[in-house]
Each structure stands twice: as structure tokens, then as C-alpha cells.
Amino acid sequence: MSSSPTERPVEPAPLARPKDRVISGSGIVIAMFLLGLTLTALLFIYFEFNTRPFKPLREAIGREFRHSRPNVEGGKLKGRGANTLRISMSVPFDPNRDAVRSNEVLARVVALARQHHDLNSFQVMDVNLIHFAPEQEAIIKSFSWPAADAAKESFVP
């Protein structure tokens, strides 16, 4: 058996590969929508459970001080430290320069907090007054008291 110049040697066949996994484009799009819906639902549930107990106070502050965008949270910061009631709200004046108005707002916020929550269940009460001046950084003034003191009717911030 002689090999003629026109005949080519037979090359070994490539090894058979397992079938590559193919996912359709519509499957990927559906998976992305499901992931988005799941994450949105988890965010909503987390927000609801963390803020629901403070919703009446947040709404009362919002009714009392229009355009204040109040945020009320409670608990331990990052799971550590003192049990704190934190209230943050926007005010239309610079709280560092107008102490009289700041004290009036604080007195009313503390009174509303007393009406809507048992302040003795917290160790600390924080109130943050934030002024958003146009084209400047936000001006923040923070106040903090032992919650047991703020729970007393005679307390004056």
C-alpha cells in the first residue's frame, strides 16, 4: 500500500464535547425581571418593618411642619449601642443662627414624640434639624438627650 501523492493522511476525529448549555435571550430577560421584582419586594418589606412603628409620629411631624420631610427611626444603630429614637427633619431656617426658632421646633417635636411613643422605652432621643440652603452644603444641628428626661412633661429642650 503505497500512498499516492493525492491521498491525504486521515486526521483523527476531534473528541466529542458535551453539548454547550444555551440559555435563550427571553429566559435571561425574564430572570432579570424576576430578580428586580424580588429585590424591590425585599426593600419594601425591610422599609415597612423598620419604619411602621414610627409612621404616626412621622405623619404628625409632617402635618405640624409642612415641607419638613421628617424621618423617624428607632433602635440600636447598626445593632450596637443605646436604644435611640432618631428624628431628622428639614427646617426653613439656619438652626445654628436662629436658636429661638430651633427651640420652638424642638419643644413641639418632643411633645409630639411624647404623644405617639413611650419615650421611656428608649435610652437616647436624637433630633436633627437640617437646613438645605440653595447651592450650599446642608446645615445640620443635632440635639441629643436621655429619653427618660425627654419623657417628662417638665422637660424643656
N, C-alpha and C positions, 0 to 999 in steps of 0.2 A: 504494500500500500504506500504508494508514494503520493505525496501531496503535490497537487498541481499548483502553479502559481495563482490561479484564480480562486482557489478554495481558501477560505479563511478558517483559522482555528476557532473552534466553538468556545465562547466565553462562558464561564459558569453563571447560572441564573442568580440574580440577587436574592438574598434571604427574604422570605415573606415577612412583612411587618404587620403588626396588629393594626386594625383599622383606626385611623386618627379620629378622635372624638370631635364631632361637628355640632355646634350649637347654632341654631338659626338666629338671625338678627331680631326677629319678633320675640323670641324667647328672652334675649338679653334685654330688650326694651321692657317687657312685662316684668322681668326680675328687678329692673331699676325702679319701675313704678311701685312695686311691692316694697322694696327697701325704703323708698321715700315715704310711703304711707305708714310703714311700721315706725320709722324714726319720728315722724310727725306725731303719731299717736303716743309714743313714749314720752316725747317732750310735753305734750298736752297733759298727760297723766301726772308726770312729775310736777309740773307747774300747778295743777289743780290741787294735789295733795299737800304741797308746801305752802300755798297761799290761801286756800279755802278758809281756814280758821280766822284769818285776818281780813277777810273780804268786807265784813260790816264796818270795821274801823277804817279801812281804806276808802270805802264809799262815803262814810261820814266826813272824813277829812276833805274828800273831793267836793262834797256839797258845801261845806263850810268855806273852803278856799278854792274858788274857781280857778282853773288852769294851773293847779299846783302839781298835777301828775304824781300823787302820793304813791309810795311803795312801802308796804308794811311786811316785815318778815319777823319770824321769831325762831328761837332755838339757839343751839350752840354753833358758833362759826366753825365750819369745817369739822364738826363733830367734837370739838375740844373747847375748853374754856367755860365761861359763865353762860348760863341760860339768859339770852338777851332778847329784848324787844327792840327792833330797829325800825325807825320811821325816817324815810327820806322824802323830801318834798321840795318843789321849786317855789321860790318866792320872787315877787317883782321888785325887790329892793336889795341893796347890798347889806347882808346881815352883819358884816363887820363894822359898818359905819352907822347903822340905824339900830342901836341897842333897844330903844323903846319899842319899836315895831317888832323886833325879834322876840322880846319878852312877851308881848301880847300874843304873838303866834304860838310861842312855846306854851304859854298858860292854857290856851284853848286846845292845843293838841294833847297836852297832858290830861285835861278834863275829858276830852273825847276818849282817850285811851282808858281812863278810869271807868267810863260808862260802858265800854264794849269788852273790856278784858279784866280779869283779876290780875292786877299787876304784882301781887304777892307771889304769883307762880313763876315770876321771872326774878333774876338776880340783878340785872342791869337794864336800864332803859336808855337807848341812844336816839337822839333826834338830830338829823342832818338837814340844815337849811341850805338850799343851793340856789344861787342866782346866776342865770345864764345871760351875761352881758353880750350884746352883739359884737362879733368879731374879736372876742377875748376868751380867755380860758374861764371855765366856770369858777365862781367864788363859792367856797363851801365853808360853813361854820358848823362845827359839831358840838353837841351838848350831851353829857352823859351823867346819869345819876343812879344811885342804888334804887332799884324798882320799889323796894319797900318804902323808901322816903316819898317817891312819886305817888304811891298809892294813898297816902294820907291827904285828907281834904285840906289841911292847912299848908300843904306844900306849895311854895311859890318858886318857879324857876328863875 
